[in-house]
Amino acid sequence: ARRRKWPHGVYNPETMICPKCQNAMEAIEYEGIEVDRCKTCQGIWFDAGESDWLRDEEAATALDTGDPSVGRQKNPINRYRCPRCDGGMLHRVAPGQPHIEYEECTSCRGTFFDAGEFADLVRARTRPQ
């Protein structure tokens, strides 16, 4: 669940590895903010604060393109190291949305959402009460 290491143990900044399925992630940009999305399971990594800047339905639709049913299958995988800094990850449940589970790094405060979770979280927060 880390970036691929170069021969000397240095993390390759070009290739982040998905913490859930261990496949390559790709950097994608939306309105000048770059996030990482898994090429296989479509999970999304946000560095600290990025998910707060992108919490509108248009951004969520553009970024969270994965199949929510695939994302739900990945929910049991919640014990792994941070793909950005190797810190510990905490399992979180979105307040008022117990079906939305994600993980947050205790060191760098980055977050990982399985496919469909970020879009669901944004929709829930923008829905009229």
DAGIRA-V401230 format. One record per run of one state. SS is the DSSP state (hx for helix, st for strand, lp for the rest). FROM is the first residue (numbers start at 1). TO is the last residue. Records with the same first field share a line. If there is no record, write none. Layout:
SS->FROM-TO ; FROM-TO
//
This chain:
lp->1-4 ; 6-10 ; 12-16 ; 18-23 ; 31-32 ; 39-43 ; 47-49 ; 54-56 ; 64-67 ; 75-80 ; 82-87 ; 95-96 ; 106-110 ; 114-116 ; 127-129
st->5-5 ; 11-11 ; 17-17 ; 24-30 ; 33-38 ; 44-46 ; 81-81 ; 88-94 ; 97-105 ; 111-113
hx->50-53 ; 57-63 ; 68-74 ; 117-126
//
